[in-house]
């Protein structure tokens, strides 16, 4: 269990450092925004099918 947690922490730290290094790139923010919209849309549609 500790090994999994350590791996997740390392991946999160690596991702955070990459985002900080590329924070001035507008394509990064556009991609993150569109990815968030995609996830929202998929979840929203999945929840609406239960009606």
Secondary structure, 3 states (H helix, E strand, C coil): CHHHHHHHHHHHHHHHHHHHHCCCCHHHHHHHHHHHHHHHHHHHHHHHCCC
